[in-house]
Amino acid sequence: MVEVGILLGSDNDWPKIKAAAEALDQFGVDYEVHVMSAHRTPHKVAEYATAAASRGIKVILAAAGGAAHLAGVIAAHTTLPVIGIPVPTEVMGGLDSLLSMVQMPGDVPVATVAVGGGGPRNAGLLAVQILALANPTLREKLAAFKKQLVEKVESRDAALQATLSESLPGK
């Protein structure tokens, strides 16, 4: 059953934000992806947001660049959590997108992740965390994931310590 909707302001945004979908895949969360524009197809965005919950969608990720109004328009038409993914742009590197999303007016919340880098992946992981509130199996997968993160860092620290002790004998 599809639980997460991923909306893109443009199909060109997909390569920049597909890490969100990859994070959902990692946890076995079903999602759908559509291209919709807050400015060019506002009626379609409103219809999608209004009907999403009745179709089983529980979280919506909205990726857009520039004016980046997609997440806000979605949030205006649904009670579901909306996570905005600001897409990097040529104009300001994505700062314009980020500011458009985080400066939502009161009463229209949009959770917003970083531009580029880990932002899209974090959007997917945040959706997983939201879904895990009502899904014990997903909660267990998240706990195992967090444990793996700790083990990964500890392993890297051990390797660094070994390298340092070889290259800095007085250490």
Helices and strands as residue ranges (DSSP letters): E 4-8, G 11-13, H 14-26, E 31-35, H 42-52, G 53-55, E 59-64, H 70-76, E 82-86, H 95-102, E 111-112, H 119-132, H 136-167
